[in-house]
Amino acid sequence: MQVSGYVLLDNIVNVNEIPLTSLRVIRGQSLLRLANDPINFGYSLYVSHTFRLRELQLTSLHGEILSRFLVY
């Protein structure tokens, strides 16, 4: 599976794992931009406000994964 834009996972409560095992490519042709982000990065994968999420299964995702942790 491919996504042409971005993947947003937000307000996830009481879910231990999210299996996105068939996701191979996130193209990022349009990026998620956050209004309160001082650096104004664009994100192709954004995970925020999770409670009890322990595992994000991206076993088929190819390419470089950079992570940035923000605390607001």
KEZAVO-597056 format. One record per atom (N, C-alpha, C, O, CB): residue in one letter; z, x, y. Coordinates in steps of 0.05 Angstrom, whole numbers, padded with zeros to 5 digits, m for minus. Glycine has a CB too. Example, Ala and Ser with C-alpha at 12.3 -4.5 7.8 and 13.67 -1.06 7.14 Angstrom:
BEGIN
A,00156,00264,m00114
A,00156,00246,m00090
A,00156,00264,m00066
A,00169,00285,m00066
A,00181,00226,m00089
S,00142,00257,m00045
S,00143,00273,m00021
S,00157,00258,00001
S,00161,00268,00023
S,00114,00282,m00012
This chain:
BEGIN
M,00000,00017,m00023
M,00000,00000,00000
M,00000,00018,00025
M,00012,00039,00025
M,00024,m00019,00000
Q,m00014,00009,00046
Q,m00015,00023,00071
Q,m00007,00004,00094
Q,m00012,m00020,00093
Q,m00043,00035,00076
V,00005,00016,00114
V,00011,00001,00139
V,m00004,00014,00161
V,m00002,00039,00164
V,00043,00000,00144
S,m00018,m00001,00177
S,m00034,00012,00199
S,m00017,00017,00224
S,m00022,00036,00239
S,m00057,m00006,00206
G,00004,00001,00228
G,00021,00004,00252
G,00047,00018,00245
G,00048,00042,00238
G,00027,m00022,00264
Y,00069,00002,00247
Y,00096,00014,00241
Y,00111,m00005,00223
Y,00104,m00028,00219
Y,00111,00019,00267
V,00133,00006,00211
V,00151,m00009,00194
V,00178,m00010,00208
V,00189,00011,00216
V,00154,00004,00165
L,00189,m00034,00212
L,00214,m00037,00226
L,00234,m00051,00207
L,00229,m00073,00197
L,00211,m00054,00252
L,00256,m00038,00201
L,00278,m00049,00185
L,00302,m00051,00203
L,00313,m00030,00210
L,00283,m00032,00159
D,00311,m00075,00210
D,00332,m00078,00229
D,00351,m00101,00220
D,00342,m00120,00208
D,00321,m00084,00257
N,00376,m00098,00227
N,00396,m00119,00220
N,00397,m00126,00191
N,00395,m00149,00183
N,00391,m00144,00237
I,00400,m00105,00174
I,00401,m00109,00145
I,00430,m00108,00137
I,00444,m00089,00142
I,00384,m00087,00130
V,00439,m00130,00125
V,00468,m00133,00119
V,00471,m00138,00089
V,00456,m00155,00077
V,00480,m00156,00135
N,00489,m00124,00076
N,00497,m00128,00048
N,00473,m00124,00029
N,00471,m00138,00009
N,00508,m00155,00044
V,00456,m00106,00035
V,00434,m00098,00017
V,00439,m00068,00010
V,00440,m00052,00028
V,00406,m00103,00029
N,00441,m00062,m00016
N,00446,m00034,m00023
N,00421,m00017,m00023
N,00423,00007,m00016
N,00458,m00034,m00051
E,00399,m00028,m00030
E,00374,m00012,m00032
E,00350,m00029,m00024
E,00350,m00053,m00028
E,00371,00000,m00060
I,00330,m00015,m00013
I,00305,m00028,m00006
I,00283,m00012,m00020
I,00277,00010,m00012
I,00300,m00029,00025
P,00271,m00024,m00041
P,00250,m00009,m00056
P,00223,m00013,m00043
P,00209,m00033,m00047
P,00250,m00019,m00085
L,00214,00007,m00028
L,00187,00007,m00017
L,00171,00028,m00033
L,00157,00045,m00021
L,00187,00014,00014
T,00172,00026,m00059
T,00161,00046,m00076
T,00131,00047,m00077
T,00119,00067,m00085
T,00171,00042,m00104
S,00118,00025,m00069
S,00088,00025,m00068
S,00077,00033,m00041
S,00052,00035,m00038
S,00078,m00002,m00077
L,00094,00037,m00021
L,00085,00045,00005
L,00076,00074,00005
L,00093,00092,00001
L,00107,00040,00027
R,00051,00079,00010
R,00040,00107,00008
R,00035,00119,00036
R,00038,00143,00039
R,00015,00107,m00008
V,00026,00102,00055
V,00018,00113,00081
V,00028,00094,00103
V,00025,00070,00101
V,m00012,00116,00082
I,00039,00106,00124
I,00044,00091,00149
I,00027,00105,00170
I,00034,00127,00179
I,00075,00091,00157
R,00006,00092,00178
R,m00014,00105,00196
R,m00004,00108,00225
R,m00011,00128,00238
R,m00039,00089,00196
G,00012,00090,00234
G,00023,00093,00261
G,00002,00090,00283
G,00005,00102,00304
G,00037,00119,00264
Q,m00018,00074,00278
Q,m00039,00070,00299
Q,m00027,00056,00323
Q,m00036,00060,00346
Q,m00062,00053,00288
S,m00007,00039,00319
S,00010,00029,00341
S,00038,00036,00334
S,00047,00032,00311
S,00006,m00003,00346
L,00054,00045,00353
L,00081,00055,00348
L,00101,00036,00361
L,00096,00023,00381
L,00084,00083,00358
L,00125,00035,00349
L,00147,00020,00360
L,00159,00037,00383
L,00166,00060,00378
L,00169,00013,00338
R,00161,00026,00406
R,00173,00040,00429
R,00198,00024,00437
R,00197,00000,00440
R,00153,00042,00453
L,00219,00038,00441
L,00245,00026,00448
L,00250,00029,00478
L,00247,00050,00489
L,00268,00039,00432
A,00258,00007,00490
A,00262,00007,00519
A,00285,00026,00527
A,00284,00038,00549
A,00268,m00021,00529
N,00306,00028,00511
N,00329,00044,00518
N,00329,00072,00506
N,00349,00086,00506
N,00354,00030,00509
D,00306,00081,00497
D,00303,00108,00486
D,00297,00128,00509
D,00275,00126,00521
D,00280,00109,00465
P,00315,00145,00516
P,00311,00163,00539
P,00288,00182,00536
P,00276,00191,00556
P,00336,00179,00544
I,00280,00189,00511
I,00258,00207,00507
I,00232,00191,00504
I,00210,00203,00506
I,00263,00224,00482
N,00234,00165,00498
N,00211,00147,00495
N,00192,00156,00473
N,00168,00155,00476
N,00196,00146,00521
F,00204,00163,00450
F,00188,00169,00427
F,00175,00143,00417
F,00185,00121,00423
F,00205,00182,00405
G,00154,00145,00402
G,00143,00123,00387
G,00150,00127,00358
G,00149,00150,00348
G,00112,00120,00392
Y,00156,00106,00344
Y,00165,00108,00316
Y,00146,00094,00298
Y,00137,00071,00304
Y,00193,00097,00313
S,00139,00106,00275
S,00123,00093,00255
S,00141,00080,00234
S,00133,00061,00221
S,00103,00112,00243
L,00165,00091,00230
L,00185,00080,00212
L,00211,00080,00227
L,00221,00102,00235
L,00187,00095,00185
Y,00224,00057,00231
Y,00249,00055,00246
Y,00268,00039,00230
Y,00263,00016,00223
Y,00244,00043,00274
V,00292,00050,00224
V,00313,00036,00210
V,00337,00035,00227
V,00346,00056,00237
V,00319,00050,00182
S,00348,00012,00232
S,00370,00009,00251
S,00388,m00014,00243
S,00380,m00033,00230
S,00359,00004,00279
H,00413,m00011,00251
H,00434,m00032,00246
H,00434,m00041,00217
H,00430,m00065,00211
H,00428,m00056,00265
T,00440,m00023,00200
T,00443,m00030,00172
T,00473,m00028,00164
T,00488,m00011,00174
T,00427,m00010,00154
F,00481,m00046,00147
F,00508,m00047,00138
F,00508,m00048,00108
F,00499,m00067,00095
F,00523,m00072,00149
R,00517,m00027,00096
R,00518,m00023,00067
R,00492,m00014,00055
R,00489,m00014,00030
R,00528,m00048,00053
L,00472,m00008,00070
L,00447,00002,00059
L,00451,00031,00051
L,00458,00048,00067
L,00423,00000,00079
R,00448,00037,00025
R,00453,00063,00015
R,00427,00078,00008
R,00426,00103,00008
R,00470,00062,m00010
E,00406,00064,00002
E,00382,00077,m00007
E,00357,00063,00002
E,00354,00038,m00001
E,00382,00079,m00038
L,00339,00078,00014
L,00313,00069,00022
L,00293,00083,00004
L,00289,00107,00008
L,00307,00074,00053
Q,00281,00069,m00015
Q,00265,00082,m00035
Q,00236,00084,m00025
Q,00221,00064,m00025
Q,00266,00066,m00062
L,00228,00108,m00018
L,00201,00113,m00008
L,00188,00134,m00026
L,00178,00154,m00016
L,00201,00123,00022
T,00188,00129,m00052
T,00180,00150,m00071
T,00150,00156,m00070
T,00142,00178,m00079
T,00187,00141,m00099
S,00133,00139,m00060
S,00105,00143,m00059
S,00095,00152,m00032
S,00071,00157,m00028
S,00090,00119,m00068
L,00112,00152,m00012
L,00104,00159,00015
L,00096,00188,00017
L,00111,00206,00008
L,00127,00153,00035
H,00072,00193,00028
H,00062,00221,00030
H,00063,00230,00059
H,00062,00214,00077
H,00033,00222,00019
G,00064,00256,00062
G,00063,00268,00089
G,00091,00277,00098
G,00109,00279,00082
G,00052,00248,00108
E,00093,00282,00123
E,00117,00293,00134
E,00135,00271,00144
E,00126,00252,00157
E,00110,00312,00157
I,00160,00273,00138
I,00180,00254,00147
I,00200,00269,00165
I,00214,00287,00157
I,00195,00240,00123
L,00201,00260,00190
L,00220,00272,00209
L,00241,00250,00215
L,00234,00227,00218
L,00206,00281,00236
S,00266,00258,00216
S,00286,00238,00222
S,00300,00246,00247
S,00304,00270,00254
S,00306,00236,00198
R,00308,00226,00261
R,00323,00229,00286
R,00345,00208,00287
R,00340,00184,00282
R,00304,00227,00312
F,00369,00216,00292
F,00392,00198,00291
F,00400,00192,00320
F,00406,00211,00335
F,00416,00209,00274
L,00401,00167,00327
L,00408,00159,00353
L,00434,00143,00352
L,00438,00127,00333
L,00386,00142,00366
V,00452,00147,00370
V,00476,00131,00372
V,00477,00119,00400
V,00477,00134,00419
V,00502,00149,00365
Y,00478,00093,00401
Y,00479,00079,00426
Y,00505,00064,00429
Y,00511,00051,00449
Y,00456,00060,00430
